[in-house]
Amino acid sequence: MTFAERFDCWDRDNSNYEKESPPIRLGGFELFLVYDYSFNSELLDKLPLEQRLLFKMGGTIDGYIVCHESLAHLFRQGGKGGAELTLISDY
């Protein structure tokens, strides 16, 4: 699975990320090493749910795929699916 664009919606104030080192600059983007994510709720609230159900996290080195909880069952398939899901709060 791949995404052409990333959605940078993690909260710089409440996430735990590498603040001591400068971000990696690649392709006009600043990418940070993030240890624990917290979402920017103001930014998410501005975007309709339908447009943020499944996206690639922006602004991070990892660029994880983020899935809204309402779609998680599609990937879990009763524990028989090929995807491993981790709650953002548990990451």
Buried (B, 14 or more C-beta within 10 A) or exposed (E): EEEEEBBBBBBEEEBEBEEEEEBEEEEEEEBBEBEEBBBBEEBEEEEEEEEBEBBBBBBBEEEBBBBEEEEEEEBEEEEEEEEEBEEBEEE
